[in-house]
Amino acid sequence: MESKLKKNQSPIIGVIGGLGPHAGLDFVRKIFTNTRAVTDQEHMDCILVSCPSVVPDRTEYLLTKKGENPALGMFESARRLQNAGACYASVACNTAHASEIFSPFCEMVKDFLPGLTIVNMLETCASYCKGKRRLGLLATIGTHTSGVYKEYFSANNNFELMEPDDQGQKSIHEAIFNEKFGIKAHSYDIKPEARERISQEIHKFIEKGAEAIILGCTELPLAVQVRDFTVPLIDPGLITARRLIELAAPEKLMEANS
């Protein structure tokens, strides 16, 4: 039996996951936990497309410029989302927002998927951070090398983006990618070494006067607790999940920190 959408049904939210898979799941969880709902039926209709097999590693592509542009696989995921009825969607990956990847992806969506609105995670984060002057950034080496955060935050007057030194960037990159203790390999059993590496770099930022610290990789929020630190930890995925709800059904958006 074919089901029909109710006239008062909210627009469907889509998430382009698989970059990595557990981060995509975490992004969807943030949509659910920020939705004002007391019954199953009051929650948002949400579709996660997680197809890691068709999206090459973003950092490797940015560093080597070899192989297929991840934008192609991201577009395939977006196509599946629109076919399933999604109206608004985001890419659950910070590094994928580098212009070499995100710009061709958005062009393809604009040309071939006119019914799907892509909510830019870094643009949303930059808007959220207006007024903050000293921000620390923890991210993959690909994100740091691309300068994508500087690009999106350039309009923020008096803004200073603090980044780890080369050794610190390598340490965070290992905390994310290392096969023995990295978050991608152990997303539901975060290893102490990964937590310790992240904590060390956060404390370095705090000592240098950072007002807040951006967790600029969707894996990082899986490994840290905001209450463990004396400055705010900004999660672009959380901010964007809330923005998707606000666009699709503003009356269902819970108050921040509620």
PELIN-V749564 format. One record per residue. N is the residue number from 1. RES is the residue in one letter. SS is DSSP state (alpha for helix, beta for strand, coil for the rest). PSI is psi in whole degrees, -180 to 180 (999 if undefined). OMEGA is omega as a letter, one per 30 degrees, with the letter a starting at -180 (none if undefined). Layout:
n->N res->RES ss->SS psi->PSI omega->OMEGA
n->N res->RES ss->SS psi->PSI omega->OMEGA
//
This chain:
n->1 res->M ss->coil psi->129 omega->l
n->2 res->E ss->coil psi->136 omega->l
n->3 res->S ss->coil psi->150 omega->l
n->4 res->K ss->coil psi->140 omega->l
n->5 res->L ss->coil psi->140 omega->l
n->6 res->K ss->coil psi->150 omega->a
n->7 res->K ss->coil psi->-32 omega->a
n->8 res->N ss->coil psi->14 omega->l
n->9 res->Q ss->coil psi->136 omega->l
n->10 res->S ss->coil psi->154 omega->l
n->11 res->P ss->coil psi->148 omega->a
n->12 res->I ss->beta psi->135 omega->l
n->13 res->I ss->beta psi->139 omega->l
n->14 res->G ss->beta psi->148 omega->l
n->15 res->V ss->beta psi->124 omega->l
n->16 res->I ss->beta psi->102 omega->a
n->17 res->G ss->beta psi->-160 omega->a
n->18 res->G ss->coil psi->10 omega->a
n->19 res->L ss->coil psi->59 omega->f
n->20 res->G ss->coil psi->175 omega->a
n->21 res->P ss->alpha psi->-44 omega->a
n->22 res->H ss->alpha psi->-32 omega->l
n->23 res->A ss->alpha psi->-36 omega->l
n->24 res->G ss->alpha psi->-42 omega->l
n->25 res->L ss->alpha psi->-42 omega->a
n->26 res->D ss->alpha psi->-36 omega->l
n->27 res->F ss->alpha psi->-45 omega->l
n->28 res->V ss->alpha psi->-41 omega->l
n->29 res->R ss->alpha psi->-38 omega->l
n->30 res->K ss->alpha psi->-33 omega->l
n->31 res->I ss->alpha psi->-47 omega->a
n->32 res->F ss->alpha psi->-44 omega->a
n->33 res->T ss->alpha psi->-12 omega->l
n->34 res->N ss->coil psi->12 omega->l
n->35 res->T ss->beta psi->132 omega->l
n->36 res->R ss->coil psi->105 omega->a
n->37 res->A ss->coil psi->142 omega->l
n->38 res->V ss->coil psi->-8 omega->l
n->39 res->T ss->coil psi->164 omega->l
n->40 res->D ss->alpha psi->-44 omega->a
n->41 res->Q ss->alpha psi->-19 omega->a
n->42 res->E ss->alpha psi->-9 omega->l
n->43 res->H ss->coil psi->162 omega->l
n->44 res->M ss->coil psi->144 omega->l
n->45 res->D ss->coil psi->124 omega->a
n->46 res->C ss->beta psi->135 omega->a
n->47 res->I ss->beta psi->126 omega->l
n->48 res->L ss->beta psi->124 omega->l
n->49 res->V ss->beta psi->114 omega->a
n->50 res->S ss->beta psi->98 omega->a
n->51 res->C ss->coil psi->68 omega->a
n->52 res->P ss->alpha psi->-23 omega->a
n->53 res->S ss->alpha psi->-20 omega->a
n->54 res->V ss->alpha psi->1 omega->a
n->55 res->V ss->coil psi->103 omega->l
n->56 res->P ss->coil psi->165 omega->a
n->57 res->D ss->coil psi->127 omega->a
n->58 res->R ss->alpha psi->-43 omega->a
n->59 res->T ss->alpha psi->-45 omega->l
n->60 res->E ss->alpha psi->-41 omega->l
n->61 res->Y ss->alpha psi->-44 omega->a
n->62 res->L ss->alpha psi->-34 omega->a
n->63 res->L ss->alpha psi->-32 omega->a
n->64 res->T ss->alpha psi->-22 omega->a
n->65 res->K ss->coil psi->27 omega->l
n->66 res->K ss->coil psi->152 omega->l
n->67 res->G ss->coil psi->-171 omega->a
n->68 res->E ss->coil psi->139 omega->l
n->69 res->N ss->coil psi->127 omega->l
n->70 res->P ss->alpha psi->-18 omega->l
n->71 res->A ss->alpha psi->-32 omega->a
n->72 res->L ss->alpha psi->-45 omega->l
n->73 res->G ss->alpha psi->-37 omega->l
n->74 res->M ss->alpha psi->-40 omega->l
n->75 res->F ss->alpha psi->-39 omega->l
n->76 res->E ss->alpha psi->-40 omega->l
n->77 res->S ss->alpha psi->-42 omega->l
n->78 res->A ss->alpha psi->-39 omega->l
n->79 res->R ss->alpha psi->-41 omega->l
n->80 res->R ss->alpha psi->-37 omega->l
n->81 res->L ss->alpha psi->-46 omega->a
n->82 res->Q ss->alpha psi->-39 omega->l
n->83 res->N ss->alpha psi->-28 omega->l
n->84 res->A ss->coil psi->-3 omega->l
n->85 res->G ss->coil psi->6 omega->a
n->86 res->A ss->beta psi->143 omega->l
n->87 res->C ss->beta psi->-36 omega->l
n->88 res->Y ss->beta psi->142 omega->a
n->89 res->A ss->beta psi->158 omega->l
n->90 res->S ss->beta psi->158 omega->l
n->91 res->V ss->beta psi->120 omega->a
n->92 res->A ss->coil psi->62 omega->l
n->93 res->C ss->coil psi->126 omega->l
n->94 res->N ss->coil psi->-48 omega->a
n->95 res->T ss->alpha psi->-32 omega->a
n->96 res->A ss->alpha psi->-12 omega->l
n->97 res->H ss->alpha psi->-1 omega->l
n->98 res->A ss->coil psi->142 omega->a
n->99 res->S ss->alpha psi->-33 omega->a
n->100 res->E ss->alpha psi->-24 omega->l
n->101 res->I ss->alpha psi->-49 omega->a
n->102 res->F ss->alpha psi->-35 omega->a
n->103 res->S ss->alpha psi->-51 omega->l
n->104 res->P ss->alpha psi->-32 omega->l
n->105 res->F ss->alpha psi->-48 omega->a
n->106 res->C ss->alpha psi->-35 omega->l
n->107 res->E ss->alpha psi->-42 omega->l
n->108 res->M ss->alpha psi->-41 omega->l
n->109 res->V ss->alpha psi->-44 omega->l
n->110 res->K ss->alpha psi->-41 omega->a
n->111 res->D ss->alpha psi->-35 omega->a
n->112 res->F ss->alpha psi->-14 omega->a
n->113 res->L ss->coil psi->62 omega->a
n->114 res->P ss->coil psi->-19 omega->a
n->115 res->G ss->coil psi->-1 omega->a
n->116 res->L ss->coil psi->123 omega->l
n->117 res->T ss->beta psi->122 omega->l
n->118 res->I ss->beta psi->123 omega->l
n->119 res->V ss->coil psi->117 omega->a
n->120 res->N ss->coil psi->118 omega->a
n->121 res->M ss->alpha psi->-42 omega->a
n->122 res->L ss->alpha psi->-36 omega->l
n->123 res->E ss->alpha psi->-41 omega->l
n->124 res->T ss->alpha psi->-40 omega->l
n->125 res->C ss->alpha psi->-41 omega->l
n->126 res->A ss->alpha psi->-41 omega->l
n->127 res->S ss->alpha psi->-41 omega->l
n->128 res->Y ss->alpha psi->-34 omega->a
n->129 res->C ss->coil psi->2 omega->l
n->130 res->K ss->coil psi->135 omega->a
n->131 res->G ss->coil psi->-23 omega->l
n->132 res->K ss->coil psi->137 omega->a
n->133 res->R ss->coil psi->-37 omega->a
n->134 res->R ss->beta psi->110 omega->a
n->135 res->L ss->beta psi->132 omega->l
n->136 res->G ss->beta psi->148 omega->a
n->137 res->L ss->beta psi->122 omega->l
n->138 res->L ss->beta psi->128 omega->a
n->139 res->A ss->coil psi->179 omega->l
n->140 res->T ss->coil psi->162 omega->l
n->141 res->I ss->alpha psi->-35 omega->l
n->142 res->G ss->alpha psi->-42 omega->l
n->143 res->T ss->alpha psi->-45 omega->l
n->144 res->H ss->alpha psi->-46 omega->a
n->145 res->T ss->alpha psi->-38 omega->a
n->146 res->S ss->alpha psi->-23 omega->a
n->147 res->G ss->coil psi->22 omega->a
n->148 res->V ss->alpha psi->-36 omega->l
n->149 res->Y ss->alpha psi->-39 omega->l
n->150 res->K ss->alpha psi->-38 omega->l
n->151 res->E ss->alpha psi->-48 omega->a
n->152 res->Y ss->alpha psi->-26 omega->a
n->153 res->F ss->alpha psi->4 omega->a
n->154 res->S ss->coil psi->-25 omega->a
n->155 res->A ss->coil psi->-6 omega->a
n->156 res->N ss->coil psi->104 omega->a
n->157 res->N ss->coil psi->142 omega->l
n->158 res->N ss->coil psi->25 omega->a
n->159 res->F ss->coil psi->136 omega->l
n->160 res->E ss->beta psi->119 omega->l
n->161 res->L ss->beta psi->117 omega->l
n->162 res->M ss->beta psi->129 omega->l
n->163 res->E ss->beta psi->151 omega->l
n->164 res->P ss->coil psi->158 omega->l
n->165 res->D ss->coil psi->178 omega->a
n->166 res->D ss->alpha psi->-43 omega->a
n->167 res->Q ss->alpha psi->-39 omega->l
n->168 res->G ss->alpha psi->-40 omega->l
n->169 res->Q ss->alpha psi->-41 omega->l
n->170 res->K ss->alpha psi->-38 omega->a
n->171 res->S ss->alpha psi->-45 omega->l
n->172 res->I ss->alpha psi->-40 omega->l
n->173 res->H ss->alpha psi->-42 omega->l
n->174 res->E ss->alpha psi->-37 omega->l
n->175 res->A ss->alpha psi->-26 omega->l
n->176 res->I ss->alpha psi->-45 omega->a
n->177 res->F ss->alpha psi->-18 omega->a
n->178 res->N ss->coil psi->132 omega->a
n->179 res->E ss->coil psi->-22 omega->a
n->180 res->K ss->coil psi->-35 omega->a
n->181 res->F ss->coil psi->1 omega->a
n->182 res->G ss->coil psi->157 omega->a
n->183 res->I ss->coil psi->-40 omega->a
n->184 res->K ss->coil psi->-36 omega->a
n->185 res->A ss->coil psi->-18 omega->a
n->186 res->H ss->coil psi->54 omega->a
n->187 res->S ss->coil psi->-30 omega->l
n->188 res->Y ss->coil psi->14 omega->l
n->189 res->D ss->coil psi->65 omega->a
n->190 res->I ss->coil psi->128 omega->a
n->191 res->K ss->coil psi->145 omega->a
n->192 res->P ss->alpha psi->-36 omega->a
n->193 res->E ss->alpha psi->-38 omega->l
n->194 res->A ss->alpha psi->-47 omega->l
n->195 res->R ss->alpha psi->-42 omega->a
n->196 res->E ss->alpha psi->-42 omega->l
n->197 res->R ss->alpha psi->-43 omega->l
n->198 res->I ss->alpha psi->-46 omega->a
n->199 res->S ss->alpha psi->-41 omega->a
n->200 res->Q ss->alpha psi->-45 omega->a
n->201 res->E ss->alpha psi->-34 omega->l
n->202 res->I ss->alpha psi->-45 omega->a
n->203 res->H ss->alpha psi->-32 omega->l
n->204 res->K ss->alpha psi->-42 omega->l
n->205 res->F ss->alpha psi->-44 omega->a
n->206 res->I ss->alpha psi->-42 omega->l
n->207 res->E ss->alpha psi->-28 omega->a
n->208 res->K ss->coil psi->3 omega->l
n->209 res->G ss->coil psi->21 omega->l
n->210 res->A ss->coil psi->135 omega->l
n->211 res->E ss->coil psi->-29 omega->l
n->212 res->A ss->beta psi->163 omega->a
n->213 res->I ss->beta psi->127 omega->l
n->214 res->I ss->beta psi->126 omega->l
n->215 res->L ss->beta psi->84 omega->a
n->216 res->G ss->coil psi->32 omega->l
n->217 res->C ss->coil psi->134 omega->a
n->218 res->T ss->coil psi->-12 omega->l
n->219 res->E ss->coil psi->-29 omega->a
n->220 res->L ss->alpha psi->-40 omega->l
n->221 res->P ss->alpha psi->-17 omega->l
n->222 res->L ss->alpha psi->-18 omega->a
n->223 res->A ss->coil psi->0 omega->a
n->224 res->V ss->coil psi->155 omega->l
n->225 res->Q ss->coil psi->126 omega->a
n->226 res->V ss->alpha psi->-38 omega->a
n->227 res->R ss->alpha psi->-12 omega->a
n->228 res->D ss->alpha psi->-4 omega->a
n->229 res->F ss->coil psi->158 omega->a
n->230 res->T ss->coil psi->-4 omega->l
n->231 res->V ss->coil psi->158 omega->l
n->232 res->P ss->beta psi->141 omega->l
n->233 res->L ss->beta psi->120 omega->a
n->234 res->I ss->beta psi->122 omega->a
n->235 res->D ss->coil psi->103 omega->a
n->236 res->P ss->alpha psi->-32 omega->l
n->237 res->G ss->alpha psi->-42 omega->l
n->238 res->L ss->alpha psi->-45 omega->l
n->239 res->I ss->alpha psi->-41 omega->a
n->240 res->T ss->alpha psi->-36 omega->l
n->241 res->A ss->alpha psi->-43 omega->l
n->242 res->R ss->alpha psi->-36 omega->l
n->243 res->R ss->alpha psi->-38 omega->l
n->244 res->L ss->alpha psi->-43 omega->l
n->245 res->I ss->alpha psi->-44 omega->a
n->246 res->E ss->alpha psi->-38 omega->l
n->247 res->L ss->alpha psi->-42 omega->a
n->248 res->A ss->alpha psi->-38 omega->a
n->249 res->A ss->alpha psi->79 omega->a
n->250 res->P ss->alpha psi->-30 omega->a
n->251 res->E ss->alpha psi->-16 omega->a
n->252 res->K ss->alpha psi->-2 omega->a
n->253 res->L ss->beta psi->121 omega->l
n->254 res->M ss->coil psi->156 omega->l
n->255 res->E ss->coil psi->148 omega->l
n->256 res->A ss->coil psi->142 omega->l
n->257 res->N ss->coil psi->19 omega->l
n->258 res->S ss->coil psi->999 omega->none
//
